[in-house]
Structure formats: C-alpha cells, structure tokens
Amino acid sequence: MISLRDPSARKMLYLFLALVLIVVVLMFSHVAKMVIIAMLLAYILDPLVVRMEARGISRAAAAGIILAVITAIIIAGLFLTVPLIKEQMIQMSSGESSSKTDAALAQLQEVVRAKLGWLGYGDIDLKAKLQEFKAASSKYIVDFIVSDFAGLVITLVTIPFLMFFFIKDALTFKKQLIRIVPNRFFEFSLDLIHKMDQQLGNYLRGQFIDAVTIGTLATVGLGVLSVPYFFIIGPLAGLANLIPYVGPFAGGIPAMIAALMENGDLAAAGNVALLFLGIKLVDDFGVQPMAMSSSVHLHPALIMVACLAAANLFGLIGMLLAVPITGFIKVVITESAQTLKQYRFNRDITLRA
C-alpha cells in the first residue's frame, strides 16, 4: 500500500490532481472563465469592501451594494446596446449606404488608388467590399443572437452573483485554505499569501485603474468629436487596452471607421487617430507609471505566447485574462521560491527527497 508520507507518493498525487484540474478547466472552459472573472473582480474590489467595513457597513452589505451597482451598469449597457444592434441590423439588411458613407468611400478610394496603385490594389471596389462586410456582419449577428445570446445573458447574470459570494465569504475561504495547511508550513503559508497579496493585488488593481482611465478618456474624447456610438466604443477601448500590443488598435480602428462613415471626411478619422495617439501618450507616461508601479515584469515573448495560448483555449476573454493569470503564476513561483529559502524545513524537504 502506498503511503502519503512518502515524498515521491505525495509528488505523484499532486501531479495527478494538477492534471485533473487542467482537464476539468479545459472541459468546462466556459464555467472556468466565469469563475476566474468573478474571482478577479472580487479580488480587485476587496479594498473598497474593506473601506466600507471601516465605515460600519457589514461585509455582506458591502458585497450587496457592489452587486447592485454592477447589475445596474449591466442593465443600462443592455438598454443602450440592444436598440443600437437592432438599428444596425436593419440598416445592414437594407443594403443601402448613406450619402456621407458614399462620399467617405469615394475619398478613400482615391487615396487607395494614389498610394497603393503600384501594388495592384488601385482597382479595389471599396463600396462592394463594404456591402460584403455588411452582409457577413449581419449574418454573424443573427447567428450570435440565435446561438450565443442566451449564453451571454447567463454569463452576465452568473458572474456578478459569483463575485458577490467571493467577496462576502472571502475571509471564510482564506481561513479554510489556511486550515488545511500542516502546522510546519503555517508560518510559511501566511508569509507567502501576504507577499502574493501585495504584489498581485497591486498589479491587478493597476490594470483595472488603467483600463477604467483609458475607457473614460476614450469615451469623453469620442463624445467631444461627435463620433457615433462613443458610449460603446469608449469602454470597449478601455477593455481592449488590457490586451498587450493589440489593445490600442482594437479601440482606435473601430472609432476611426465610425467617424469616417458618419462624417464622410477623412479628416474626421484623422482627428480620432490623433485622439488615440494622445490617450496612448497619457497612458504610457502618466497612468501606467503610477498605476502599474508594482508590475510583475513579464517578458514580451512570454506575454505573446500566453495571449496566443489563452486565445486558442478561451477566445477573446482568454486574451483579456492572459496577462493577469500569467502574472499570478509568476508571482506564485517566484515568491514561493524566495519564501522557501527563509524557512528551515526547505532543507529538510530536500534531504528527504
């Protein structure tokens, strides 16, 4: 009979449990995404809950207030976006374009012919390409509503409620985690949790502050420039900013297209490009040095590999979560290695192994 007192047996057990966890996550990836997002939100918002507790509000009540606010934001977002999607579907299905859109396409056609004609792209019919894009987009939206909209609603309902319980019972979860730790590892575990909380907490909250700041600046700036759907494109730009390297373009390009189609003037798209350039400079030299001062310093190659792997497994949500999760893994490994060196049982484990 195999005894768990044997270090080799324990290692095999831990490896087996890790493999089982990986298989479960891959099999139930959608559930895993909801749980991870809810845990990250709960972790990011924990300092706010602590401040509310200091003012005499119970933890359960604070979690309830946060749940109510997030629910109100989601409902308001649905009320704003659903009519917009309906309007866009009607416009796409009609196959007609406005005079401003035609004027913008004519200007863009001249630019393409003048600048890219030598590459063989001067004869591209942009209006026909736009009609093809509209048809494909309309089909995608219909397919999404039929197959994925119900899942989206379930996700938007489930994540806030999971977050509520993670916030409300955070101390209970931490006590249960510490309770299963053997006595000889108790001090080590507390020290490790404290260091992880400092580094990872500051990093995640810095990411959150960065996304909110960029989203707010983009929303206000696009509103001042009278870009249509600025209240949707702006927050999406802030969210997309979490994706390394790709994020700024993911927010700026849709805004430029919307401005071009609305005003029929390339100058409008140029103004949007200048706006996002200014936001990028503010982000690089103002927001990130303050909000991300406790960064986990991930190598660019590691970030790219993590984003590609997460996108392959979990899609767009995976790309958004790739950097925080990779940062979490790095903090766990580095802090565990550094903390182990401070405790004498590390030498005992090495000798027994």
JOMO-V70856 format. One record per residue. N is the residue number from 0. OMEGA is omega in degrees with one decimal (NA if undefined). Layout:
n=N omega=OMEGA
n=N omega=OMEGA
This chain:
n=0 omega=-178.2
n=1 omega=179.8
n=2 omega=178.9
n=3 omega=174.7
n=4 omega=177.4
n=5 omega=-179.2
n=6 omega=179.7
n=7 omega=178.5
n=8 omega=178.9
n=9 omega=178.6
n=10 omega=178.9
n=11 omega=178.6
n=12 omega=179.6
n=13 omega=178.3
n=14 omega=178.8
n=15 omega=179.5
n=16 omega=178.0
n=17 omega=178.4
n=18 omega=177.3
n=19 omega=179.2
n=20 omega=179.1
n=21 omega=179.6
n=22 omega=-180.0
n=23 omega=179.7
n=24 omega=-179.9
n=25 omega=-179.5
n=26 omega=-178.3
n=27 omega=-174.3
n=28 omega=-178.8
n=29 omega=177.0
n=30 omega=179.3
n=31 omega=178.6
n=32 omega=-179.0
n=33 omega=-179.6
n=34 omega=-179.0
n=35 omega=179.3
n=36 omega=179.7
n=37 omega=178.9
n=38 omega=178.7
n=39 omega=178.1
n=40 omega=179.3
n=41 omega=-179.1
n=42 omega=-179.8
n=43 omega=-175.5
n=44 omega=-177.0
n=45 omega=177.4
n=46 omega=176.6
n=47 omega=178.1
n=48 omega=179.1
n=49 omega=177.8
n=50 omega=178.0
n=51 omega=176.4
n=52 omega=179.4
n=53 omega=177.9
n=54 omega=175.6
n=55 omega=178.6
n=56 omega=179.8
n=57 omega=-178.4
n=58 omega=178.9
n=59 omega=179.0
n=60 omega=178.1
n=61 omega=177.3
n=62 omega=178.0
n=63 omega=178.2
n=64 omega=178.8
n=65 omega=177.7
n=66 omega=-179.8
n=67 omega=-179.7
n=68 omega=-179.6
n=69 omega=177.3
n=70 omega=178.4
n=71 omega=178.4
n=72 omega=179.8
n=73 omega=-179.9
n=74 omega=178.2
n=75 omega=178.0
n=76 omega=178.1
n=77 omega=179.1
n=78 omega=179.4
n=79 omega=-171.8
n=80 omega=-176.5
n=81 omega=176.5
n=82 omega=179.0
n=83 omega=178.5
n=84 omega=178.7
n=85 omega=179.6
n=86 omega=-179.3
n=87 omega=178.4
n=88 omega=178.1
n=89 omega=-179.3
n=90 omega=179.9
n=91 omega=-178.0
n=92 omega=179.5
n=93 omega=178.4
n=94 omega=-178.4
n=95 omega=177.1
n=96 omega=-177.9
n=97 omega=179.3
n=98 omega=177.9
n=99 omega=178.3
n=100 omega=178.7
n=101 omega=178.9
n=102 omega=178.9
n=103 omega=179.3
n=104 omega=178.6
n=105 omega=177.6
n=106 omega=-178.9
n=107 omega=178.6
n=108 omega=178.8
n=109 omega=179.1
n=110 omega=179.5
n=111 omega=-178.7
n=112 omega=-177.3
n=113 omega=-173.4
n=114 omega=-173.1
n=115 omega=-179.1
n=116 omega=-178.5
n=117 omega=176.7
n=118 omega=179.9
n=119 omega=-179.4
n=120 omega=-176.0
n=121 omega=-176.7
n=122 omega=178.9
n=123 omega=177.7
n=124 omega=-176.2
n=125 omega=179.6
n=126 omega=177.4
n=127 omega=177.9
n=128 omega=178.0
n=129 omega=178.2
n=130 omega=176.9
n=131 omega=178.9
n=132 omega=178.5
n=133 omega=-179.6
n=134 omega=179.7
n=135 omega=179.5
n=136 omega=178.6
n=137 omega=178.3
n=138 omega=-179.9
n=139 omega=-179.3
n=140 omega=178.5
n=141 omega=178.9
n=142 omega=179.5
n=143 omega=-179.3
n=144 omega=-177.9
n=145 omega=-170.2
n=146 omega=-169.4
n=147 omega=-174.5
n=148 omega=179.0
n=149 omega=177.5
n=150 omega=177.7
n=151 omega=178.9
n=152 omega=178.5
n=153 omega=178.8
n=154 omega=-179.5
n=155 omega=177.4
n=156 omega=-173.3
n=157 omega=-175.0
n=158 omega=178.7
n=159 omega=-179.9
n=160 omega=174.3
n=161 omega=178.2
n=162 omega=179.3
n=163 omega=-178.1
n=164 omega=176.8
n=165 omega=177.6
n=166 omega=-175.3
n=167 omega=-174.3
n=168 omega=-177.1
n=169 omega=-179.3
n=170 omega=177.8
n=171 omega=178.4
n=172 omega=-178.9
n=173 omega=178.5
n=174 omega=179.1
n=175 omega=179.0
n=176 omega=-179.2
n=177 omega=-176.6
n=178 omega=-177.7
n=179 omega=179.3
n=180 omega=176.4
n=181 omega=-175.2
n=182 omega=-176.4
n=183 omega=178.9
n=184 omega=-172.0
n=185 omega=-178.2
n=186 omega=177.7
n=187 omega=-178.1
n=188 omega=178.4
n=189 omega=179.1
n=190 omega=-179.7
n=191 omega=179.5
n=192 omega=179.9
n=193 omega=-179.5
n=194 omega=178.2
n=195 omega=-179.2
n=196 omega=179.6
n=197 omega=-175.2
n=198 omega=-175.7
n=199 omega=179.7
n=200 omega=178.5
n=201 omega=-179.1
n=202 omega=-177.7
n=203 omega=179.4
n=204 omega=173.7
n=205 omega=176.2
n=206 omega=-179.2
n=207 omega=179.0
n=208 omega=179.7
n=209 omega=-179.3
n=210 omega=-179.9
n=211 omega=-179.8
n=212 omega=-179.9
n=213 omega=178.5
n=214 omega=179.5
n=215 omega=179.0
n=216 omega=-179.7
n=217 omega=-179.5
n=218 omega=-179.8
n=219 omega=-178.8
n=220 omega=178.6
n=221 omega=176.5
n=222 omega=177.9
n=223 omega=179.1
n=224 omega=178.6
n=225 omega=175.9
n=226 omega=-179.5
n=227 omega=177.5
n=228 omega=-178.8
n=229 omega=-178.1
n=230 omega=174.7
n=231 omega=-176.9
n=232 omega=-178.3
n=233 omega=177.4
n=234 omega=177.9
n=235 omega=176.9
n=236 omega=176.8
n=237 omega=178.7
n=238 omega=-179.9
n=239 omega=180.0
n=240 omega=177.1
n=241 omega=179.3
n=242 omega=-176.7
n=243 omega=173.9
n=244 omega=-176.1
n=245 omega=-171.1
n=246 omega=-178.4
n=247 omega=179.3
n=248 omega=-179.3
n=249 omega=176.8
n=250 omega=-174.2
n=251 omega=-175.8
n=252 omega=177.0
n=253 omega=179.0
n=254 omega=178.2
n=255 omega=178.7
n=256 omega=180.0
n=257 omega=178.5
n=258 omega=-179.9
n=259 omega=-178.5
n=260 omega=-178.0
n=261 omega=-173.1
n=262 omega=-179.0
n=263 omega=-175.4
n=264 omega=179.0
n=265 omega=179.3
n=266 omega=178.9
n=267 omega=176.5
n=268 omega=177.1
n=269 omega=177.5
n=270 omega=177.9
n=271 omega=178.1
n=272 omega=177.4
n=273 omega=177.7
n=274 omega=-177.9
n=275 omega=173.7
n=276 omega=177.2
n=277 omega=178.3
n=278 omega=179.0
n=279 omega=178.6
n=280 omega=177.0
n=281 omega=-179.6
n=282 omega=-175.4
n=283 omega=-172.5
n=284 omega=-179.2
n=285 omega=-173.3
n=286 omega=-174.3
n=287 omega=178.1
n=288 omega=178.9
n=289 omega=-174.8
n=290 omega=-174.4
n=291 omega=-178.4
n=292 omega=179.5
n=293 omega=-178.4
n=294 omega=179.5
n=295 omega=172.8
n=296 omega=177.3
n=297 omega=178.6
n=298 omega=-179.6
n=299 omega=179.4
n=300 omega=178.3
n=301 omega=178.4
n=302 omega=-179.2
n=303 omega=179.4
n=304 omega=-179.8
n=305 omega=179.5
n=306 omega=-179.9
n=307 omega=179.9
n=308 omega=-179.8
n=309 omega=177.6
n=310 omega=179.2
n=311 omega=-177.4
n=312 omega=-170.2
n=313 omega=177.1
n=314 omega=-177.0
n=315 omega=178.4
n=316 omega=177.8
n=317 omega=178.0
n=318 omega=178.8
n=319 omega=-176.3
n=320 omega=-172.5
n=321 omega=-176.4
n=322 omega=177.5
n=323 omega=-178.2
n=324 omega=177.1
n=325 omega=175.9
n=326 omega=177.7
n=327 omega=-179.3
n=328 omega=-179.8
n=329 omega=179.3
n=330 omega=179.5
n=331 omega=-176.8
n=332 omega=-175.5
n=333 omega=-179.4
n=334 omega=176.9
n=335 omega=-179.6
n=336 omega=-178.7
n=337 omega=-178.2
n=338 omega=178.5
n=339 omega=-178.4
n=340 omega=-176.5
n=341 omega=-173.6
n=342 omega=-173.1
n=343 omega=-176.7
n=344 omega=177.3
n=345 omega=178.9
n=346 omega=179.1
n=347 omega=-179.7
n=348 omega=-179.1
n=349 omega=-179.5
n=350 omega=-178.8
n=351 omega=179.5
n=352 omega=NA
